[in-house]
Amino acid sequence: MSQPHVVITGGGLAGLAAAVALTRHGVRVTLLESRPRLGGRATSIVDSTTGEAIDNCQHVNMGCCVNFQRLCEWTDTRDWLRTEQQLQFIGHDGRVNRFRNGPLPAPAHLAGSFARLSYLPLKEKRSLGRALRAMLRTAPNEPRLFIDFLREQKQSQLLIDRFWNVVIVSALSEDVSRVEYSYARQVFVQGFLANREGWKVQLLTRPLGEFYDQAIAKWLTDHSAEVRLKASVREFEYEQDAHTTARITRAKLADQTAVTGDVWLCAVPFDRVSKLLPNPLKNDPLLSRAEEIEAAAITSVHLWYDRPITELRHAVLVDRLSQWMFNRTAILETNTTPGRYAYQIVISNSAPLRLRGDGQTPMNQDELIATVRQEIEEIWPKAKSAELMHSRAITEHRAVFSVIPGIDELRPPQRTSIPNFYLAGDWTRTGWPATMEGAVRSGFLAAEAILEDAGIAVKEPLLAPELPISPLVRWLGG
Ligand SMILES: Cc1cc2nc3c(=O)[nH]c(=O)nc-3n(C[C@H](O)[C@H](O)[C@H](O)COP(=O)(O)OP(=O)(O)OC[C@H]3O[C@@H](n4cnc5c(N)ncnc54)[C@H](O)[C@@H]3O)c2cc1C
């Protein structure tokens, strides 16, 4: 087939990444998004009180997430992604512990920062170091729970609460007791140990909505792709007779119109895909189980004060309900209002953490904001004398899929048994957890499959090369 017309359903990062990759190869693309805005789960909304565009939740990229960076490069927005050269951790003692690269090569580049951590006793730091070394030596895909590895390494509850769970919950939105070992190992090895740049946090200096509208959507339309909002696909129609395999021919939209195309990429979330699958795929063993995927919630609490409460751009808050603080006024280059200082507190895996003292009923919005506010005032006393001008909490109940044992069996590849029907989405098989990076990877993988199947030469591998693994890490890992 020469130069097919590809119709993409879903304008989240997966669909957008595929659209950009295909457009770069001269392929005609139409992208259909059911909502009036792009970005899916990584999106901005307008807060009606302040009139500001706020992200549904602060989204963090890391140095090891090379494909999200590639998407930024391809859409001329690499300079919108600012790399933080240090990470701040604040324990109950209130001290700011700065994580930054020391002079040693990976995996020891952060050893000095670990050694100086104020909220871990020396004995625990040694135990942590032993476990990290053991992690380098264990096979990446050994099937077991991460907690079993921690028990085997005799990691204390204090270390679990103040270190392992702090990192795992913010990266995977799940408790260490539930996550699959291989995904947890990936966070520590790929993120923190393998390369000096992997752990560095990267933040967009514009709201996500601007990133889509002013950068990606504009780039797509400037390059002749069509982006259609409020275009909700209801059904994929197909043709098939007794002798042929099925082929998708049209998509019927909610407004009763239809879209035609040659190749179809469905980039919707895992809890939407079953309803959309064309009949020949409904009983496909790889696809029919998508509904079994479990999801975890993430909550963000947005606080607007009348004066600055901290100069820090971000901080990890250890062993509290509030897990991360993002100083939105300091991070954003645009969209800030004089006299109003915006902070965002993120709580991952929020469903169990937001339970009241009885362990049964969830906190309501006021109780949640009051608890977070109290924690913020404990850490930054300036907040006590500042006026809280406005606050709101947003919970995304199905924010990310849970990387619990068995998850890989539920993640299908991007090709399906229908030759002109492909899948993308963070939940498809990428080897990555639910992240912007995972979504972009899935989009690039789907685009690569589409180009290959259409006989179009791929200019360069669409997936960006991983950060190199330090020779010392290779040697230690055997
Ligand atoms: C609160 C929260 C915090 C997060 N924090 C981070 C973070 O810090 N770092 C990070 O890397 N990741 C984070 N993530 C995860 C990240 O946002 C997702 O992994 C990623 O955005 C998923 O992209 P996607 O394209 O696969 O899916 P989605 O974003 O879900 O996109 C799917 C799109 O399909 C559309 N759609 C559905 N049905 C139809 C239909 N019938 N017709 C047309 N369109 C349809 C939807 O409207 C949606 O736009 C967070 C997620 C949430 C919710």
The ligand as an SDF file (V2000), in Angstrom:
LIG
                    3D

 53 58  0  0  0  0  0  0  0  0999 V2000
   -3.5280   12.7420   37.7020 C   0  0  0  0  0  0  0  0  0  0  0  0
   -2.4720   12.1530   36.8120 C   0  0  0  0  0  0  0  0  0  0  0  0
   -1.1370   12.3910   37.0720 C   0  0  0  0  0  0  0  0  0  0  0  0
   -0.1570   11.8380   36.2440 C   0  0  0  0  0  0  0  0  0  0  0  0
    1.1510   12.1490   36.4600 N   0  0  0  0  0  0  0  0  0  0  0  0
    2.0700   11.7450   35.5600 C   0  0  0  0  0  0  0  0  0  0  0  0
    3.4080   12.2050   35.6570 C   0  0  0  0  0  0  0  0  0  0  0  0
    3.7730   12.9640   36.5470 O   0  0  0  0  0  0  0  0  0  0  0  0
    4.3030   11.7770   34.7270 N   0  0  0  0  0  0  0  0  0  0  0  0
    3.9420   10.9460   33.7040 C   0  0  0  0  0  0  0  0  0  0  0  0
    4.7900   10.6140   32.8660 O   0  0  0  0  0  0  0  0  0  0  0  0
    2.6710   10.4920   33.5910 N   0  0  0  0  0  0  0  0  0  0  0  0
    1.7330   10.8690   34.4830 C   0  0  0  0  0  0  0  0  0  0  0  0
    0.4390   10.4530   34.3510 N   0  0  0  0  0  0  0  0  0  0  0  0
    0.1180    9.4450   33.3310 C   0  0  0  0  0  0  0  0  0  0  0  0
   -0.0610   10.0530   31.9440 C   0  0  0  0  0  0  0  0  0  0  0  0
   -0.9020   11.1740   31.9930 O   0  0  0  0  0  0  0  0  0  0  0  0
   -0.6830    8.9920   31.0330 C   0  0  0  0  0  0  0  0  0  0  0  0
    0.0790    7.8140   31.0800 O   0  0  0  0  0  0  0  0  0  0  0  0
   -0.7580    9.4400   29.5740 C   0  0  0  0  0  0  0  0  0  0  0  0
   -1.2110   10.7570   29.4640 O   0  0  0  0  0  0  0  0  0  0  0  0
   -1.6850    8.4920   28.8250 C   0  0  0  0  0  0  0  0  0  0  0  0
   -1.8220    8.9070   27.4790 O   0  0  0  0  0  0  0  0  0  0  0  0
   -2.6750    8.0410   26.4590 P   0  0  0  0  0  0  0  0  0  0  0  0
   -2.6640    8.7590   25.1710 O   0  0  0  0  0  0  0  0  0  0  0  0
   -2.1920    6.6370   26.4880 O   0  0  0  0  0  0  0  0  0  0  0  0
   -4.1610    7.9650   27.0540 O   0  0  0  0  0  0  0  0  0  0  0  0
   -5.1930    9.1350   27.3500 P   0  0  0  0  0  0  0  0  0  0  0  0
   -4.4690   10.3200   27.8580 O   0  0  0  0  0  0  0  0  0  0  0  0
   -6.2350    8.5550   28.2390 O   0  0  0  0  0  0  0  0  0  0  0  0
   -5.8060    9.5210   25.9330 O   0  0  0  0  0  0  0  0  0  0  0  0
   -6.8470    8.8200   25.3180 C   0  0  0  0  0  0  0  0  0  0  0  0
   -7.7000    9.8040   24.5460 C   0  0  0  0  0  0  0  0  0  0  0  0
   -8.7070    9.0780   23.8270 O   0  0  0  0  0  0  0  0  0  0  0  0
   -9.8780    9.8740   23.8240 C   0  0  0  0  0  0  0  0  0  0  0  0
  -11.0140    9.0060   23.5150 N   0  0  0  0  0  0  0  0  0  0  0  0
  -11.5510    8.0200   24.2870 C   0  0  0  0  0  0  0  0  0  0  0  0
  -12.5850    7.4480   23.6580 N   0  0  0  0  0  0  0  0  0  0  0  0
  -12.6890    8.0610   22.4580 C   0  0  0  0  0  0  0  0  0  0  0  0
  -13.5760    7.8970   21.3610 C   0  0  0  0  0  0  0  0  0  0  0  0
  -14.5420    6.9890   21.3740 N   0  0  0  0  0  0  0  0  0  0  0  0
  -13.4290    8.6980   20.2640 N   0  0  0  0  0  0  0  0  0  0  0  0
  -12.4340    9.6410   20.2200 C   0  0  0  0  0  0  0  0  0  0  0  0
  -11.5740    9.8330   21.2590 N   0  0  0  0  0  0  0  0  0  0  0  0
  -11.6980    9.0500   22.3520 C   0  0  0  0  0  0  0  0  0  0  0  0
   -9.8950   10.4460   25.2390 C   0  0  0  0  0  0  0  0  0  0  0  0
  -10.7640   11.5560   25.3380 O   0  0  0  0  0  0  0  0  0  0  0  0
   -8.4340   10.7860   25.4440 C   0  0  0  0  0  0  0  0  0  0  0  0
   -8.1390   12.1060   25.0100 O   0  0  0  0  0  0  0  0  0  0  0  0
   -0.5470   10.9880   35.1760 C   0  0  0  0  0  0  0  0  0  0  0  0
   -1.8900   10.7500   34.9210 C   0  0  0  0  0  0  0  0  0  0  0  0
   -2.8480   11.3400   35.7120 C   0  0  0  0  0  0  0  0  0  0  0  0
   -4.2930   11.1180   35.3960 C   0  0  0  0  0  0  0  0  0  0  0  0
  1  2  1  0
  2  3  1  0
  2 52  2  0
  3  4  2  0
  4  5  1  0
  4 50  1  0
  5  6  2  0
  6  7  1  0
  6 13  1  0
  7  8  2  0
  7  9  1  0
  9 10  1  0
 10 11  2  0
 10 12  1  0
 12 13  2  0
 13 14  1  0
 14 15  1  0
 14 50  1  0
 15 16  1  0
 16 17  1  0
 16 18  1  0
 18 19  1  0
 18 20  1  0
 20 21  1  0
 20 22  1  0
 22 23  1  0
 23 24  1  0
 24 25  2  0
 24 26  1  0
 24 27  1  0
 27 28  1  0
 28 29  2  0
 28 30  1  0
 28 31  1  0
 31 32  1  0
 32 33  1  0
 33 34  1  0
 33 48  1  0
 34 35  1  0
 35 36  1  0
 35 46  1  0
 36 37  1  0
 36 45  1  0
 37 38  2  0
 38 39  1  0
 39 40  1  0
 39 45  2  0
 40 41  1  0
 40 42  2  0
 42 43  1  0
 43 44  2  0
 44 45  1  0
 46 47  1  0
 46 48  1  0
 48 49  1  0
 50 51  2  0
 51 52  1  0
 52 53  1  0
M  END
$$$$
